[in-house]
Amino acid sequence: MKFRLTHILFLILTLSNLAFSQNEQVDSLLAYIKTAKSDTNKINALNDVSKLMTEMGSVADAKTHAENAQALANKLNFKKGIASAENNLGVIYETQGNYIEAHKHHEIALKIRTELKDNKGIAASLNNIGNLYSFEGRNEDALKNYNKALELKKKYGTKKSLINAYNNIGIIYLNMLNLPKALEYFKEALKISEELKNERGLSNAYTNIGLVYEDQKNFPEALNMFNKVLELSEKTGNKVGIAASNVNLSSVSIKLHQIPQAKKYCEEALKISKEIGNTEFVKQCYANFVKLDSAMGNERGQLENLKLFHQFQDSLTNADNFRKMNDRQIEFDFARKATADSIKNAEKIKLETLKHNREIKEQKYYTYGGIIGFLLMIVISGISFRAFRQKRKANDLIRKQKEILEEKQKEILDSIHYAKRIQQSLLPSERYIDKSLKRLHQ
C-alpha cells in the first residue's frame, strides 16, 4: 500500500502543478525567446516554456529554461519572475524524485510570494510544499498546507484552481485509509472538472477514484479509470501521466493475474520513467517486476529486480534522511540569515549614526567658521575704518600744510613783485638814458 500510494501521489500532485499544452505553444515561445530583449517579458516566456516542457517530460530542457529565467530575473531584480523560476525548479525536482532540492526551491518561492503578498502564488507554493510532505509520508503536515491553500483559492482563486485543492486533500485522506472522506473530496473535484470540461482535472479525478476502487477491490472499475487517464495523457503528450498510468495499470493487472498485460504496462512505465528521470516510478516498476517474476516462477529475474528495487528504495530512504538534515539546515540558514540581517541593520544604523554625527560636526565647523569669519570681518572693518580716519586726518594736515605753503609762496611772490615795482619806479627809464647819452655826445 505504501509503495503504490507513493507513486500515485507523485502523479496526481505533479499533475496539479502542470498545464497540458500543445507543441505549437512551446515552439512559439522558443521562437520568441530567441529574439526577445532581456526584460520581464522574456523571463515570463522562459518560465512558461519551462512549465510546459516539464509537463511534456522534457525535464532537462525545462530545467535549463527555468535556470535561465532565474538568472535573468535575479539580474533585473524581478521578484515575481524569481518566484516563478524557483517554483518551476521545485516542480522539476519533484518530477525527478529529488525532494531535498524541491523543498529548497519551493520554500524560496513561498518566501518571495509572501513578501509580494501574491495570494495566488502563496496558495500554489503551499500546495507544492504539501505535495512534498505527502511524498514523504508526513500526512498531517501535508493536510495543513493543503487546507491553507484551499482557503486562499476559495477567496482569491478560480473554480479551476479548486479542482487541484480538492484532489490533493482527498489524496491525503486516501493515504490515511479514510476512503469515505477521500471519495467526498474526489467527487467535488470531478464535479467541477466536468462542469469546466477540464482535462487535467478529469485525469486527476479519474485516477483518484480509481485508487478508491482499487482499495475496495473493485479492480475492473479501477482499470476503467486508469485507462481513461492513460488516454488523456497520450492525447496531450504528458509523459509523466503516461508513465504513472502504466504503473497503475500494471499494479491492478497483477492483482487480476493478467500477467502478460501487466508485464507490458510495466515495461512501458519503466522505459518512460527512466527517460524522464523519475526514480519513484522506477522503484515502483521494479517492485511490480518482482511480483511478476514471482507469478511466473522466474526466481533469477525476481532476485535481480529485488536488488534493483532495494537500490532505489535505499536511495530514497537516504534522500529522506538527507531531507531531515536539510530541514535542519534550512532552519539554520534562516536563523543565520536573520542574524546576518540583524547585524546588517545594526551596521546600517551605526553607519547612519556616524554619518549623522559627522554632518553635525561639519555643521559645527561651518558655524564656528562663519562666526570667526564674521569677527575677522568686523576687526578688518575696524582697522580699515581707523586707517581711513588716519588717512583722512593726514590728508587734512597735508592739505592745510599745502595751503600754508601756497600762502607763503603767494606772500613771497607778492613781495618780489612789490620790490620789482619799487625798483622800477626808482630807476630811470631806458628812453631817458638814451636821451641823456645823446646830449652828452653833442
C-alpha positions in Angstrom: 0.0 0.0 0.0 2.8 2.4 0.9 4.7 2.0 -2.3 1.6 2.1 -4.5 0.3 5.3 -2.9 3.7 6.9 -3.0 4.0 6.8 -6.8 0.3 7.5 -7.3 0.6 10.6 -5.1 3.5 11.7 -7.2 1.4 11.5 -10.3 -1.5 13.4 -9.0 0.4 16.1 -7.2 2.8 16.6 -10.1 -0.1 16.9 -12.5 -1.7 19.5 -10.2 1.3 21.8 -10.9 1.5 21.2 -14.7 -0.6 22.5 -17.6 -1.4 20.5 -20.7 -0.3 22.2 -23.8 0.4 21.6 -27.5 3.9 21.5 -29.0 3.0 24.6 -31.0 2.9 26.6 -27.8 6.4 25.5 -26.9 7.7 26.3 -30.5 6.1 29.7 -30.4 7.7 30.6 -27.0 11.1 29.3 -28.1 10.9 31.4 -31.2 10.0 34.5 -29.2 12.8 33.8 -26.6 15.5 33.7 -29.4 14.9 37.4 -30.4 13.4 38.8 -27.2 15.0 41.6 -25.3 16.3 40.7 -21.8 13.3 42.1 -20.0 10.5 40.8 -17.8 8.6 39.5 -20.8 11.4 37.2 -21.7 11.6 36.0 -18.1 7.9 35.2 -18.2 8.3 33.3 -21.6 11.2 31.3 -20.1 9.2 30.3 -17.1 6.2 29.4 -19.3 8.2 27.2 -21.6 9.9 25.5 -18.6 6.5 24.7 -17.2 5.3 23.2 -20.5 8.4 21.2 -21.1 8.1 19.7 -17.6 4.6 18.6 -18.3 5.8 17.0 -21.6 8.6 15.2 -19.8 11.5 17.2 -21.3 12.9 17.7 -17.8 16.5 18.6 -18.8 15.4 21.3 -21.2 12.8 22.5 -18.7 15.5 22.9 -16.0 17.7 24.9 -18.4 15.0 27.4 -19.2 14.0 27.7 -15.5 17.6 28.4 -14.6 17.9 31.0 -17.4 14.7 32.6 -16.1 16.1 32.6 -12.6 19.4 34.2 -13.6 17.8 36.9 -15.7 15.1 37.6 -13.0 17.8 38.0 -10.4 19.8 40.3 -12.6 16.8 42.5 -13.2 15.6 42.1 -9.6 12.2 40.9 -10.9 10.8 39.3 -7.8 7.7 37.7 -9.3 9.9 36.2 -12.1 12.3 34.8 -9.5 9.5 33.2 -7.6 8.1 31.6 -10.7 11.5 30.2 -11.7 12.0 28.8 -8.2 8.6 27.2 -8.3 9.4 25.6 -11.7 12.7 24.3 -10.4 10.8 22.8 -7.4 8.3 21.1 -9.7 11.2 19.7 -11.8 13.0 18.3 -8.8 9.6 16.8 -7.7 9.4 15.1 -11.1 12.8 13.6 -10.6 12.0 12.5 -7.0 14.7 14.8 -5.6 12.6 16.2 -2.7 15.5 17.8 -0.9 16.1 20.3 -3.8 12.4 20.6 -4.4 11.9 21.7 -0.8 14.6 24.3 -1.1 13.2 25.9 -4.2 9.5 25.8 -3.1 10.4 27.5 0.2 12.3 30.3 -1.6 9.2 30.8 -3.9 6.9 30.9 -0.9 9.1 33.4 0.9 9.2 35.8 -2.1 5.4 35.4 -2.8 4.7 36.2 0.8 6.8 39.4 0.6 4.9 40.4 -2.5 1.5 39.5 -0.9 0.8 37.4 -4.0 -2.1 35.3 -2.6 -2.5 33.1 -5.7 1.2 32.4 -5.7 1.2 31.7 -1.9 -1.6 29.1 -2.5 0.4 27.4 -5.2 3.6 27.3 -3.1 1.7 25.9 -0.1 0.2 23.3 -2.4 3.6 22.3 -3.7 5.1 22.1 -0.2 2.1 20.0 0.7 3.0 17.7 -2.2 6.4 17.1 -0.8 5.2 16.4 2.7 2.7 13.9 1.1 5.5 12.1 -0.8 7.5 11.9 2.4 4.6 10.4 4.4 4.1 13.5 6.5 0.3 13.4 6.1 -0.6 15.9 8.9 1.9 18.5 7.5 0.6 17.9 4.0 -3.0 18.3 5.1 -2.2 21.6 6.9 -0.6 23.1 3.8 -3.4 21.9 1.5 -6.1 23.3 3.7 -4.4 26.7 3.8 -4.1 26.6 0.0 -7.8 25.7 -0.3 -8.9 28.6 1.8 -6.8 31.0 -0.3 -8.1 29.5 -3.5 -11.7 29.9 -2.4 -11.0 33.6 -1.6 -8.7 34.6 -4.4 -8.6 31.8 -6.9 -10.9 30.4 -9.7 -13.1 27.4 -9.9 -10.4 25.7 -11.8 -7.9 26.1 -9.0 -10.3 24.4 -6.6 -10.0 21.1 -8.6 -6.4 20.5 -7.5 -7.1 21.6 -4.0 -9.9 19.1 -3.5 -7.9 16.3 -5.2 -4.9 16.9 -3.1 -6.8 16.9 0.2 -8.6 13.7 -0.9 -5.3 12.0 -1.6 -4.2 12.6 2.0 -7.4 11.0 3.3 -6.8 8.2 0.9 -3.3 7.7 2.2 -4.7 7.7 5.7 -7.2 5.0 4.6 -10.1 7.3 5.2 -11.9 6.2 2.0 -15.3 7.9 2.5 -13.6 11.2 3.2 -11.3 10.8 0.3 -14.1 9.9 -2.1 -16.0 13.0 -0.9 -13.2 15.4 -2.0 -12.6 13.5 -5.2 -16.2 13.8 -6.2 -16.0 17.6 -5.6 -13.0 17.7 -7.9 -14.7 15.6 -10.6 -17.9 17.7 -10.4 -16.0 21.0 -11.1 -13.8 19.3 -13.8 -16.9 18.0 -15.7 -18.5 21.5 -15.3 -15.4 23.2 -16.8 -14.6 20.3 -19.2 -11.1 20.5 -17.7 -9.0 17.5 -19.0 -6.3 17.9 -16.3 -8.9 17.9 -13.5 -10.7 14.9 -15.1 -7.4 13.0 -15.3 -6.7 13.6 -11.6 -10.2 12.8 -10.5 -10.3 9.5 -12.6 -7.0 8.4 -11.1 -8.1 9.2 -7.6 -11.4 7.5 -7.8 -9.6 4.6 -9.4 -7.4 4.3 -6.3 -10.5 4.2 -4.1 -12.0 1.4 -6.3 -8.6 -0.5 -6.1 -8.7 -0.3 -2.3 -12.3 -1.5 -2.4 -11.0 -4.4 -4.6 -13.3 -3.2 -7.4 -10.5 -3.9 -9.9 -12.5 -3.7 -13.2 -13.7 -0.2 -12.3 -10.1 0.7 -11.2 -8.8 -0.4 -14.6 -11.5 1.6 -16.4 -10.5 4.8 -14.5 -6.7 4.3 -15.1 -7.3 3.7 -18.8 -9.2 7.0 -19.0 -6.2 8.7 -17.5 -3.8 6.9 -20.0 -6.0 8.0 -22.9 -6.0 11.7 -21.7 -2.2 11.6 -21.1 -1.4 10.2 -24.6 -3.8 12.7 -26.1 -1.9 15.6 -24.6 1.6 14.1 -24.7 2.1 14.1 -21.0 4.9 11.6 -20.4 4.6 11.8 -16.6 0.9 10.9 -16.8 1.6 8.1 -19.3 4.3 6.6 -17.1 2.2 6.8 -14.0 -0.9 5.4 -15.7 1.1 2.4 -16.9 2.4 1.8 -13.4 -1.1 1.9 -12.0 -2.5 -0.4 -14.8 0.3 -2.9 -14.2 -0.4 -3.0 -10.4 -4.1 -3.7 -10.9 -3.4 -6.2 -13.7 -1.1 -8.2 -11.4 -3.9 -8.4 -8.8 -6.2 -9.7 -11.6 -3.5 -12.2 -12.6 -3.3 -10.7 -16.1 0.4 -11.3 -16.3 1.2 -10.6 -20.0 -0.8 -7.4 -19.9 0.8 -6.4 -16.6 4.3 -7.0 -18.0 3.6 -4.8 -21.0 2.3 -2.0 -18.8 5.3 -2.3 -16.5 7.9 -2.3 -19.3 6.3 0.8 -20.9 6.3 2.5 -17.5 9.9 1.7 -16.7 11.0 3.0 -20.2 9.3 6.3 -19.8 10.2 6.7 -16.1 13.9 6.3 -16.9 13.5 8.7 -19.8 12.1 11.4 -17.6 14.4 10.6 -14.7 11.6 9.7 -12.2 13.2 7.5 -9.5 10.0 7.0 -7.6 8.3 5.5 -10.7 11.4 3.4 -11.5 11.3 1.9 -8.0 7.6 1.0 -8.3 8.3 -0.6 -11.6 10.9 -2.9 -10.1 8.5 -3.7 -7.3 5.9 -4.8 -9.9 8.5 -6.8 -11.8 9.3 -8.7 -8.6 5.7 -9.6 -8.3 5.5 -10.6 -12.0 8.6 -12.8 -11.7 7.2 -14.4 -8.7 3.9 -15.1 -10.5 5.9 -16.6 -13.5 8.3 -18.6 -11.3 11.3 -16.6 -12.6 13.5 -16.8 -9.5 16.6 -15.3 -11.1 14.6 -12.4 -12.5 12.9 -11.9 -9.2 16.2 -11.7 -7.4 17.7 -9.2 -9.8 14.7 -7.0 -9.8 14.5 -7.2 -6.0 18.1 -6.0 -5.8 17.3 -3.1 -8.1 14.2 -2.3 -6.1 16.2 -2.1 -2.9 18.8 0.1 -4.6 16.2 2.6 -5.4 14.4 2.1 -2.0 17.7 2.8 -0.2 18.4 5.8 -2.3 15.0 7.2 -1.5 15.5 6.4 2.2 18.8 8.2 2.2 17.1 11.0 0.4 14.6 11.2 3.3 17.5 11.3 5.8 19.1 14.0 3.8 15.8 15.8 3.8 15.7 15.7 7.5 19.2 17.1 7.6 18.2 19.6 5.0 15.3 20.7 7.2 17.7 21.4 10.0 20.0 23.2 7.5 17.1 25.3 6.2 16.3 26.3 9.8 19.9 27.1 10.4 20.1 29.1 7.2 17.0 31.1 8.1 18.4 31.7 11.6 21.8 32.7 10.1 20.1 34.9 7.6 18.0 36.6 10.3 21.2 37.1 12.4 23.0 38.5 9.3 20.1 40.8 8.6 20.1 41.9 12.2 23.9 42.6 12.0 23.4 44.3 8.7 20.7 46.5 10.1 22.9 47.3 13.1 25.8 48.2 10.8 23.5 50.3 8.8 22.2 52.1 11.9 25.8 52.6 13.0 26.9 54.0 9.7 23.9 56.3 9.6 24.7 57.4 13.2 28.3 58.1 12.2 27.2 59.9 9.1 24.8 62.0 11.2 27.4 62.8 13.8 29.8 63.7 11.0 27.3 66.0 9.5 26.6 67.6 12.9 30.4 68.0 13.4 30.8 69.5 9.9 27.9 71.8 10.6 29.6 73.0 13.8 32.7 73.7 11.9 30.8 75.7 9.4 29.1 77.6 12.2 32.3 78.3 14.0 34.0 79.2 10.8 31.2 81.6 10.0 31.4 83.2 13.4 35.2 83.6 13.2 34.9 84.9 9.7 32.3 87.4 10.8 34.5 88.5 13.7 37.5 88.8 11.4 35.4 90.9 9.1 34.5 93.2 12.0 38.1 93.5 13.0 39.2 94.2 9.5 36.4 96.7 9.0 37.5 98.4 12.3 41.1 98.5 11.1 40.1 99.8 7.7 37.9 102.4 9.3 40.7 103.5 11.6 43.2 103.6 8.7 40.7 105.6 6.7 40.3 108.1 9.5 44.0 108.4 9.9 44.4 108.8 6.2 41.8 111.5 6.2 43.5 113.3 9.0 46.8 113.1 7.2 45.2 114.3 4.1 43.6 117.2 6.0 47.1 118.0 7.5 48.8 117.8 4.1 46.0 120.0 2.6 46.5 122.6 5.4 50.2 122.5 5.0 49.8 122.9 1.3 47.5 125.8 1.9 50.1 127.3 4.2 52.9 126.8 1.7 50.8 128.2 -1.1 50.0 131.2 1.2 53.7 131.7 2.0 54.6 131.3 -1.6 52.0 133.8 -2.6 53.4 136.3 0.0 56.9 135.8 -1.3 55.8 136.4 -4.8 53.8 139.4 -3.8 56.9 140.7 -2.0 59.0 140.1 -5.1 56.6 141.8 -7.3 56.3 144.7 -4.9 60.1 145.1 -4.8 60.3 145.0 -8.5 57.7 147.7 -8.8 59.7 149.9 -6.4 62.9 149.2 -8.2 61.3 150.1 -11.5 59.9 153.3 -10.0 63.4 154.4 -8.7 65.4 153.6 -11.8 65.4 156.0 -14.9 63.7 154.5 -18.0 65.8 153.4 -21.0 64.4 156.2 -23.0 65.6 158.8 -20.5 69.0 157.3 -20.5 69.2 157.3 -24.3 68.3 161.0 -24.4 70.9 161.8 -21.8 73.6 159.9 -23.7 72.7 161.8 -26.9 73.1 165.2 -25.2 76.5 164.2 -23.9 77.7 163.4 -27.4 76.5 166.7 -28.9 
